[in-house]
Amino acid sequence: METSSYDDAVTRLGGAPGQMATSLVARYAETQRGYHDGRHLAEVLTAVDLLGGDLDPRDHALVVLAAWYHDAVYDPVAASGANEEASAVLAERELATAGCDPSAAGAVAGLVRATLEHDLPAKPGPEAVLHDADLWVLSAPSQRFDEYCAQVRDEYAHVPAEDFARGRTAVLAPFATRPRLYATPLAHERWTDAARTNLRRELDRLSGGAGGAERR
């Protein structure tokens, strides 16, 4: 995993990145991760670059760093919200240590916390870009989407199939039914139809007992 995007973003916010990106890469390689790994991080960063072209340089740096940290702490058996909170705390601490402006470190932590619910942001900006980038996989080519579903199931192998299917349906169904899935105009235009097709297919599988997950 290339760490240049992390280093460049920290530098843009007035900090000195040191070896923190290398440490984050190691976190994303932990063995308990099926989907929330380095590949997912790379996909989110690619989507951020696609969607964040209109952001000013500071805001772009904020959303890049939020992407790096958004799943930095990941334990499939943690209580709901615990991973996002721990990741946000880690981001704020490490960026402060790197010498970034405290307001920037706090903004990154806030963006990480916003990934818990994935509520549709009401206005353009860093949160909208991160929201859509993190949900790119819903619109992925069918092979990648199906792989994602299987990887999430692997992360929740400790959950019985029936419970998993019920919990995963509760997570995915709102995305399938809400009037707008993506916040940015580009993602809305390009990704919505594919995402809705993928979601319908997975929800059909779950209703047949194939299994899903309690959390994204």
Disulfide bonds with the S-S distance in Angstrom:
none
